[in-house]
């Protein structure tokens, strides 16, 4: 872990906008519990569509991208000894 100064453009809850040093554009900070909920909502949306439905492939790619971010988040917190802000057993 390292500490650096970031530019914070908005502190809005669950939608903080900040620019990481060395980046040209700001990004949105999504809290881990919110990301976890988005992953499960994407799972539910995919479950409700047939694999042959128009748009399913794009939705599944979105779901996989969200889960990739969440898996990286979980691994990073684990590596630093930080508890997850959500229950892995929670059903949506």
N, CA, C and O atoms as a DFTB+ gen file, in Angstrom:
368 C
 N C O
     1  1       0.852      -1.173       0.000
     2  2       0.000       0.000       0.000
     3  2       0.890       1.226       0.000
     4  3       1.983       1.227       0.567
     5  1       0.398       2.265      -0.647
     6  2       1.096       3.551      -0.632
     7  2       0.073       4.645      -0.458
     8  3      -1.119       4.424      -0.671
     9  1       0.515       5.802      -0.080
    10  2      -0.363       6.950       0.099
    11  2       0.029       8.035      -0.901
    12  3       1.199       8.403      -1.009
    13  1      -0.960       8.537      -1.624
    14  2      -0.753       9.625      -2.570
    15  2      -1.915      10.590      -2.471
    16  3      -2.983      10.246      -1.963
    17  1      -1.707      11.766      -2.946
    18  2      -2.769      12.772      -2.971
    19  2      -3.588      12.574      -4.245
    20  3      -3.035      12.460      -5.339
    21  1      -4.914      12.534      -4.089
    22  2      -5.800      12.467      -5.246
    23  2      -6.650      13.729      -5.282
    24  3      -6.905      14.351      -4.250
    25  1      -7.080      14.097      -6.472
    26  2      -7.982      15.234      -6.626
    27  2      -9.405      14.721      -6.481
    28  3      -9.807      13.798      -7.188
    29  1     -10.163      15.308      -5.576
    30  2     -11.549      14.899      -5.345
    31  2     -12.467      15.984      -5.904
    32  3     -12.451      17.126      -5.444
    33  1     -13.261      15.610      -6.894
    34  2     -14.164      16.545      -7.550
    35  2     -15.557      16.512      -6.934
    36  3     -16.281      17.507      -6.975
    37  1     -15.933      15.367      -6.361
    38  2     -17.238      15.220      -5.718
    39  2     -17.136      14.142      -4.645
    40  3     -16.535      13.088      -4.853
    41  1     -17.735      14.428      -3.497
    42  2     -17.786      13.464      -2.397
    43  2     -19.160      12.819      -2.275
    44  3     -19.485      12.248      -1.233
    45  1     -19.967      12.904      -3.321
    46  2     -21.314      12.351      -3.252
    47  2     -21.255      10.883      -2.828
    48  3     -20.444      10.116      -3.348
    49  1     -22.105      10.499      -1.894
    50  2     -22.138       9.129      -1.395
    51  2     -22.332       8.142      -2.534
    52  3     -23.219       8.317      -3.369
    53  1     -21.509       7.111      -2.567
    54  2     -21.531       6.051      -3.580
    55  2     -21.298       6.562      -5.000
    56  3     -21.601       5.862      -5.966
    57  1     -20.770       7.759      -5.131
    58  2     -20.456       8.285      -6.460
    59  2     -19.361       9.343      -6.382
    60  3     -19.420      10.356      -7.078
    61  1     -18.364       9.106      -5.534
    62  2     -17.254      10.053      -5.435
    63  2     -16.517      10.098      -6.770
    64  3     -16.294       9.068      -7.406
    65  1     -16.148      11.295      -7.178
    66  2     -15.420      11.479      -8.428
    67  2     -14.029      11.982      -8.062
    68  3     -13.887      13.020      -7.416
    69  1     -13.000      11.237      -8.480
    70  2     -11.641      11.638      -8.158
    71  2     -10.692      11.268      -9.283
    72  3     -10.968      10.394     -10.105
    73  1      -9.559      11.969      -9.288
    74  2      -8.532      11.685     -10.299
    75  2      -7.296      11.149      -9.589
    76  3      -6.731      11.792      -8.705
    77  1      -6.904       9.972      -9.997
    78  2      -5.699       9.327      -9.474
    79  2      -4.484      10.015     -10.096
    80  3      -4.530      10.400     -11.264
    81  1      -3.404      10.175      -9.339
    82  2      -2.201      10.790      -9.903
    83  2      -1.739      10.055     -11.167
    84  3      -1.714       8.825     -11.207
    85  1      -1.383      10.809     -12.172
    86  2      -0.897      10.217     -13.410
    87  2      -1.986       9.882     -14.414
    88  3      -1.685       9.466     -15.533
    89  1      -3.238      10.055     -14.037
    90  2      -4.338       9.778     -14.957
    91  2      -4.857      11.087     -15.532
    92  3      -4.886      12.108     -14.845
    93  1      -5.264      11.053     -16.789
    94  2      -5.770      12.259     -17.438
    95  2      -7.184      12.598     -16.995
    96  3      -7.536      13.772     -16.883
    97  1      -8.000      11.575     -16.742
    98  2      -9.407      11.812     -16.446
    99  2      -9.780      11.251     -15.086
   100  3      -9.215      10.254     -14.638
   101  1     -10.741      11.901     -14.429
   102  2     -11.234      11.385     -13.147
   103  2     -12.013      10.089     -13.346
   104  3     -12.432       9.756     -14.454
   105  1     -12.193       9.374     -12.249
   106  2     -12.978       8.154     -12.251
   107  2     -14.004       8.205     -11.136
   108  3     -13.995       9.115     -10.308
   109  1     -14.880       7.229     -11.123
   110  2     -15.918       7.121     -10.102
   111  2     -15.474       6.057      -9.098
   112  3     -15.119       4.944      -9.487
   113  1     -15.494       6.391      -7.829
   114  2     -15.178       5.431      -6.787
   115  2     -16.457       4.701      -6.404
   116  3     -17.392       5.306      -5.880
   117  1     -16.493       3.401      -6.666
   118  2     -17.641       2.577      -6.311
   119  2     -17.262       1.814      -5.045
   120  3     -16.265       1.092      -5.031
   121  1     -18.042       1.968      -3.995
   122  2     -17.778       1.272      -2.746
   123  2     -17.941      -0.233      -2.950
   124  3     -18.730      -0.673      -3.786
   125  1     -17.189      -1.015      -2.179
   126  2     -17.195      -2.465      -2.328
   127  2     -18.559      -3.095      -2.151
   128  3     -18.921      -4.010      -2.890
   129  1     -19.323      -2.614      -1.174
   130  2     -20.653      -3.200      -0.970
   131  2     -21.583      -2.873      -2.130
   132  3     -22.442      -3.679      -2.488
   133  1     -21.414      -1.693      -2.718
   134  2     -22.219      -1.320      -3.892
   135  2     -21.818      -2.160      -5.103
   136  3     -22.679      -2.585      -5.873
   137  1     -20.526      -2.400      -5.277
   138  2     -20.047      -3.235      -6.372
   139  2     -20.559      -4.665      -6.216
   140  3     -20.952      -5.298      -7.196
   141  1     -20.554      -5.163      -5.006
   142  2     -21.069      -6.498      -4.716
   143  2     -22.547      -6.589      -5.117
   144  3     -22.963      -7.562      -5.745
   145  1     -23.323      -5.586      -4.756
   146  2     -24.747      -5.568      -5.111
   147  2     -24.939      -5.495      -6.630
   148  3     -25.823      -6.162      -7.167
   149  1     -24.131      -4.702      -7.326
   150  2     -24.227      -4.614      -8.787
   151  2     -23.928      -5.967      -9.439
   152  3     -24.589      -6.353     -10.403
   153  1     -22.944      -6.677      -8.917
   154  2     -22.612      -7.998      -9.460
   155  2     -23.801      -8.943      -9.349
   156  3     -24.129      -9.663     -10.292
   157  1     -24.437      -8.929      -8.191
   158  2     -25.572      -9.833      -8.004
   159  2     -26.783      -9.403      -8.831
   160  3     -27.550     -10.252      -9.285
   161  1     -26.962      -8.110      -9.029
   162  2     -28.052      -7.654      -9.894
   163  2     -27.793      -8.072     -11.337
   164  3     -28.723      -8.437     -12.057
   165  1     -26.528      -8.017     -11.761
   166  2     -26.181      -8.468     -13.122
   167  2     -26.417      -9.966     -13.260
   168  3     -26.877     -10.429     -14.304
   169  1     -26.102     -10.731     -12.202
   170  2     -26.384     -12.170     -12.218
   171  2     -27.879     -12.422     -12.418
   172  3     -28.275     -13.242     -13.247
   173  1     -28.695     -11.712     -11.655
   174  2     -30.146     -11.884     -11.769
   175  2     -30.657     -11.522     -13.160
   176  3     -31.521     -12.205     -13.710
   177  1     -30.120     -10.448     -13.720
   178  2     -30.545     -10.035     -15.061
   179  2     -30.184     -11.113     -16.092
   180  3     -30.983     -11.418     -16.977
   181  1     -28.988     -11.683     -15.977
   182  2     -28.584     -12.747     -16.906
   183  2     -29.447     -13.991     -16.729
   184  3     -29.787     -14.657     -17.706
   185  1     -29.800     -14.305     -15.484
   186  2     -30.647     -15.474     -15.230
   187  2     -32.028     -15.321     -15.856
   188  3     -32.656     -16.313     -16.226
   189  1     -32.500     -14.093     -15.976
   190  2     -33.837     -13.851     -16.503
   191  2     -33.890     -13.856     -18.025
   192  3     -34.972     -13.874     -18.612
   193  1     -32.728     -13.840     -18.662
   194  2     -32.681     -13.869     -20.122
   195  2     -32.195     -15.229     -20.607
   196  3     -31.333     -15.853     -19.988
   197  1     -32.745     -15.665     -21.692
   198  2     -32.236     -16.862     -22.349
   199  2     -30.904     -16.511     -22.997
   200  3     -30.696     -15.379     -23.434
   201  1     -30.015     -17.477     -23.055
   202  2     -28.712     -17.244     -23.701
   203  2     -28.874     -16.864     -25.171
   204  3     -27.961     -16.298     -25.772
   205  1     -30.026     -17.172     -25.745
   206  2     -30.277     -16.856     -27.152
   207  2     -30.969     -15.507     -27.324
   208  3     -31.196     -15.067     -28.451
   209  1     -31.306     -14.848     -26.216
   210  2     -32.007     -13.560     -26.291
   211  2     -31.085     -12.482     -26.836
   212  3     -29.885     -12.485     -26.561
   213  1     -31.649     -11.554     -27.616
   214  2     -30.845     -10.416     -28.076
   215  2     -30.300      -9.651     -26.867
   216  3     -31.031      -9.363     -25.919
   217  1     -29.033      -9.335     -26.914
   218  2     -28.419      -8.556     -25.842
   219  2     -27.821      -9.389     -24.723
   220  3     -27.134      -8.853     -23.853
   221  1     -28.073     -10.698     -24.731
   222  2     -27.560     -11.535     -23.636
   223  2     -26.033     -11.501     -23.589
   224  3     -25.453     -11.361     -22.512
   225  1     -25.383     -11.625     -24.733
   226  2     -23.909     -11.661     -24.750
   227  2     -23.316     -10.380     -24.168
   228  3     -22.350     -10.426     -23.406
   229  1     -23.899      -9.235     -24.533
   230  2     -23.401      -7.956     -24.024
   231  2     -23.622      -7.860     -22.519
   232  3     -22.747      -7.401     -21.784
   233  1     -24.794      -8.294     -22.064
   234  2     -25.095      -8.278     -20.639
   235  2     -24.148      -9.197     -19.880
   236  3     -23.673      -8.844     -18.800
   237  1     -23.873     -10.359     -20.430
   238  2     -22.969     -11.298     -19.786
   239  2     -21.546     -10.734     -19.718
   240  3     -20.845     -10.936     -18.726
   241  1     -21.123     -10.030     -20.765
   242  2     -19.801      -9.384     -20.743
   243  2     -19.745      -8.320     -19.654
   244  3     -18.735      -8.199     -18.961
   245  1     -20.810      -7.551     -19.497
   246  2     -20.888      -6.557     -18.435
   247  2     -20.814      -7.240     -17.070
   248  3     -20.073      -6.802     -16.190
   249  1     -21.575      -8.301     -16.903
   250  2     -21.561      -9.051     -15.644
   251  2     -20.157      -9.562     -15.345
   252  3     -19.685      -9.439     -14.215
   253  1     -19.493     -10.128     -16.330
   254  2     -18.138     -10.642     -16.121
   255  2     -17.150      -9.535     -15.766
   256  3     -16.252      -9.745     -14.950
   257  1     -17.308      -8.369     -16.366
   258  2     -16.425      -7.238     -16.039
   259  2     -16.637      -6.797     -14.596
   260  3     -15.674      -6.534     -13.875
   261  1     -17.906      -6.714     -14.173
   262  2     -18.193      -6.330     -12.795
   263  2     -17.601      -7.336     -11.815
   264  3     -16.996      -6.950     -10.814
   265  1     -17.774      -8.629     -12.102
   266  2     -17.223      -9.662     -11.218
   267  2     -15.703      -9.618     -11.194
   268  3     -15.094      -9.892     -10.160
   269  1     -15.088      -9.279     -12.307
   270  2     -13.628      -9.152     -12.342
   271  2     -13.165      -8.043     -11.397
   272  3     -12.200      -8.213     -10.653
   273  1     -13.867      -6.900     -11.436
   274  2     -13.540      -5.806     -10.507
   275  2     -13.739      -6.253      -9.063
   276  3     -12.906      -5.962      -8.204
   277  1     -14.839      -6.958      -8.788
   278  2     -15.118      -7.394      -7.426
   279  2     -14.079      -8.403      -6.946
   280  3     -13.635      -8.333      -5.800
   281  1     -13.692      -9.327      -7.796
   282  2     -12.680     -10.308      -7.405
   283  2     -11.341      -9.637      -7.107
   284  3     -10.650     -10.026      -6.165
   285  1     -10.975      -8.645      -7.893
   286  2      -9.748      -7.879      -7.636
   287  2      -9.864      -7.138      -6.304
   288  3      -8.913      -7.110      -5.523
   289  1     -11.023      -6.541      -6.044
   290  2     -11.276      -5.823      -4.794
   291  2     -11.122      -6.769      -3.602
   292  3     -10.448      -6.441      -2.624
   293  1     -11.747      -7.936      -3.689
   294  2     -11.703      -8.900      -2.585
   295  2     -10.274      -9.390      -2.338
   296  3      -9.845      -9.487      -1.188
   297  1      -9.546      -9.695      -3.395
   298  2      -8.168     -10.167      -3.254
   299  2      -7.278      -9.084      -2.641
   300  3      -6.409      -9.381      -1.821
   301  1      -7.494      -7.849      -3.033
   302  2      -6.699      -6.745      -2.505
   303  2      -6.971      -6.537      -1.021
   304  3      -6.037      -6.367      -0.237
   305  1      -8.245      -6.549      -0.629
   306  2      -8.560      -6.401       0.788
   307  2      -7.980      -7.557       1.591
   308  3      -7.425      -7.345       2.669
   309  1      -8.102      -8.773       1.078
   310  2      -7.556      -9.935       1.779
   311  2      -6.038      -9.797       1.947
   312  3      -5.503     -10.090       3.016
   313  1      -5.354      -9.355       0.905
   314  2      -3.900      -9.198       0.965
   315  2      -3.476      -8.183       2.027
   316  3      -2.366      -8.255       2.554
   317  1      -4.358      -7.244       2.336
   318  2      -4.047      -6.207       3.320
   319  2      -4.732      -6.455       4.665
   320  3      -4.703      -5.596       5.547
   321  1      -5.343      -7.620       4.818
   322  2      -5.956      -7.971       6.093
   323  2      -7.177      -7.153       6.447
   324  3      -7.445      -6.912       7.624
   325  1      -7.920      -6.722       5.442
   326  2      -9.117      -5.906       5.652
   327  2     -10.352      -6.759       5.404
   328  3     -10.447      -7.440       4.383
   329  1     -11.294      -6.723       6.332
   330  2     -12.535      -7.485       6.191
   331  2     -13.394      -6.915       5.062
   332  3     -13.372      -5.716       4.785
   333  1     -14.143      -7.796       4.426
   334  2     -15.056      -7.357       3.364
   335  2     -16.232      -6.593       3.978
   336  3     -16.672      -6.920       5.080
   337  1     -16.743      -5.575       3.272
   338  2     -17.873      -4.805       3.791
   339  2     -19.234      -5.427       3.454
   340  3     -20.264      -4.755       3.519
   341  1     -19.228      -6.700       3.099
   342  2     -20.459      -7.406       2.752
   343  2     -20.272      -8.876       3.103
   344  3     -19.150      -9.348       3.285
   345  1     -21.379      -9.583       3.193
   346  2     -21.343     -11.012       3.476
   347  2     -21.310     -11.783       2.164
   348  3     -22.079     -11.491       1.249
   349  1     -20.436     -12.750       2.074
   350  2     -20.358     -13.597       0.882
   351  2     -21.585     -14.509       0.786
   352  3     -21.909     -14.996      -0.297
   353  1     -22.258     -14.740       1.892
   354  2     -23.413     -15.653       1.936
   355  2     -24.735     -14.947       1.693
   356  3     -25.780     -15.595       1.627
   357  1     -24.705     -13.647       1.559
   358  2     -25.941     -12.883       1.383
   359  2     -26.573     -13.220       0.037
   360  3     -25.911     -13.202      -1.001
   361  1     -27.853     -13.524       0.078
   362  2     -28.563     -13.797      -1.176
   363  2     -29.376     -12.561      -1.545
   364  3     -29.887     -11.857      -0.674
   365  1     -29.488     -12.310      -2.838
   366  2     -30.204     -11.139      -3.326
   367  2     -31.521     -11.549      -3.912
   368  3     -32.279     -10.700      -4.381
